[in-house]
Amino acid sequence: MAGGWSRDGAVQEQIDASLSEELERLRARRAPVGESLADCAECGEAIPEARRNALPGVKICIDCQQERDQTFKVRPGFNRRGSKDSQLK
């Protein structure tokens, strides 16, 4: 069922496009590859053997990774429709 000037299925197409773009972005974030480092690339501390075995190719220690995770900023959603209500933030 179309609403307003949109054709049937237009809203679902927008949702599908948003989901597929986000999945592509997440897939682009690659996991570590190669041989793990014995010492952290950022602080120089030893990386525990259990971490190196669990994540092949890891380059930083747990403490540095936790610090990176805390500084991660969530990206805002993309407004495809451009409705006035969504622009009044």
C-alpha positions in Angstrom: 0.0 0.0 0.0 1.5 3.3 -1.1 1.1 6.4 1.0 1.2 10.0 -0.4 3.4 10.2 -3.6 5.4 7.0 -3.0 4.7 3.8 -5.0 4.0 0.4 -3.5 7.0 -1.0 -1.7 9.0 2.2 -1.6 9.3 2.3 2.2 10.5 -1.3 2.3 13.0 -0.6 -0.4 14.4 2.3 1.7 14.7 0.0 4.7 16.4 -2.7 2.7 18.8 -0.2 1.2 19.7 1.1 4.6 20.3 -2.4 6.0 22.4 -3.5 3.0 24.6 -0.4 3.3 25.2 -0.9 7.0 26.0 -4.6 6.4 28.5 -3.6 3.7 30.1 -1.1 6.1 30.4 -3.7 8.8 31.9 -6.3 6.5 34.4 -3.7 5.4 35.7 -3.7 9.0 38.1 -6.6 8.7 39.3 -8.8 11.5 43.0 -8.8 12.3 45.0 -10.9 9.8 48.5 -12.3 9.8 50.7 -13.3 12.8 49.9 -11.9 16.2 52.4 -9.6 17.9 53.9 -10.7 21.2 53.9 -7.1 22.4 51.2 -4.4 22.1 51.8 -2.1 19.2 50.5 0.9 21.2 51.8 0.5 24.8 54.5 -2.2 24.4 53.1 -4.5 27.1 53.0 -8.2 26.5 49.9 -9.6 24.9 48.7 -12.7 26.7 49.1 -16.0 24.8 45.4 -16.8 25.3 44.4 -13.5 23.5 46.9 -14.2 20.7 45.4 -17.7 20.2 41.8 -16.5 20.3 42.4 -13.6 17.8 45.0 -14.5 15.3 46.6 -11.4 14.0 45.9 -9.3 17.1 48.2 -6.3 17.4 47.1 -4.6 20.7 46.5 -5.7 24.3 43.2 -5.9 26.1 43.7 -2.6 27.9 44.4 -0.7 24.7 41.4 -2.4 23.0 39.1 -1.4 25.9 40.3 2.2 25.6 39.6 2.2 21.9 36.1 0.7 22.4 35.3 3.4 25.0 36.2 6.2 22.6 34.1 4.7 19.7 31.4 7.1 18.5 28.2 5.8 17.1 27.3 7.1 13.7 23.9 8.8 13.4 21.4 7.3 11.0 21.0 8.6 7.5 17.8 10.5 6.8 16.7 9.2 3.3 13.3 10.9 3.3 14.3 14.3 4.4 11.0 14.9 6.2 10.7 18.2 8.1 10.0 16.3 11.4 13.3 14.5 11.2 15.2 17.7 10.5 13.8 19.5 13.6 16.4 18.0 15.9 
